[in-house]
Amino acid sequence: MAAGPTREGAAMPNTRTKVRTVTELFDAFPDEEACEQYLVLLKHPDGYRCPRCGNARYGRV
């Protein structure tokens, strides 16, 4: 699968490439952290900003 945008130096799968098999899915996301980073990048492509106050800092729950 082709590499796409990166965050923190990790290659992310291209958002235009569809995963067609389970093998491709596991190749694209070898662990839970890689999947989480990809989903965060999709949701916040320019980085996280609080919709209420605009702050870029956040905590994990």
C-alpha contacts under 8 A as a table, 3 or more apart, distances in Angstrom:
res1	aa1	res2	aa2	distance
1	M	13	P	6.63
1	M	14	N	7.63
1	M	17	T	7.36
1	M	24	E	7.09
1	M	27	D	7.67
1	M	28	A	6.72
2	A	13	P	6.02
2	A	14	N	5.88
2	A	17	T	7.47
3	A	11	A	5.68
3	A	12	M	5.43
3	A	13	P	4.70
3	A	14	N	5.40
4	G	11	A	6.52
4	G	12	M	5.16
4	G	13	P	5.11
4	G	14	N	4.09
4	G	15	T	7.07
5	P	11	A	6.69
5	P	12	M	5.65
5	P	13	P	7.47
5	P	14	N	6.97
6	T	9	G	5.86
6	T	10	A	5.47
6	T	11	A	5.03
6	T	12	M	5.57
7	R	10	A	5.78
7	R	11	A	7.46
7	R	12	M	7.89
7	R	37	Q	7.81
7	R	41	L	7.52
12	M	28	A	7.68
12	M	34	A	7.87
12	M	38	Y	6.24
13	P	17	T	7.44
13	P	28	A	6.03
13	P	38	Y	7.72
14	N	17	T	5.41
15	T	18	K	7.58
19	V	22	V	7.79
19	V	24	E	5.78
19	V	25	L	5.87
20	R	24	E	6.65
20	R	25	L	7.70
21	T	24	E	5.22
21	T	25	L	6.37
22	V	25	L	4.92
22	V	26	F	6.28
23	T	26	F	5.23
23	T	27	D	6.13
24	E	27	D	4.95
24	E	28	A	6.01
25	L	28	A	5.14
25	L	29	F	6.07
26	F	29	F	5.06
26	F	30	P	5.20
26	F	31	D	7.91
27	D	30	P	5.71
29	F	32	E	7.13
29	F	34	A	5.40
29	F	35	C	5.37
30	P	34	A	6.67
30	P	35	C	7.96
31	D	34	A	5.52
31	D	35	C	6.69
32	E	35	C	5.18
32	E	36	E	6.17
33	E	36	E	5.02
33	E	37	Q	6.10
34	A	37	Q	5.22
34	A	38	Y	6.26
35	C	38	Y	5.15
35	C	39	L	6.28
36	E	39	L	5.16
36	E	40	V	6.16
37	Q	40	V	5.16
37	Q	41	L	6.13
38	Y	41	L	5.07
38	Y	42	L	6.26
39	L	42	L	5.05
39	L	43	K	6.24
40	V	43	K	5.11
40	V	44	H	5.84
40	V	45	P	7.76
41	L	44	H	5.15
41	L	45	P	4.94
41	L	46	D	7.95
41	L	47	G	7.42
42	L	45	P	5.67
44	H	47	G	5.05
44	H	48	Y	5.43
45	P	48	Y	7.99
47	G	56	A	7.65
48	Y	56	A	5.64
48	Y	57	R	7.81
49	R	54	G	5.08
49	R	55	N	5.43
49	R	56	A	4.63
49	R	57	R	7.59
50	C	53	C	5.59
50	C	54	G	4.57
50	C	55	N	5.21
50	C	56	A	6.42
51	P	54	G	5.74
55	N	58	Y	7.97
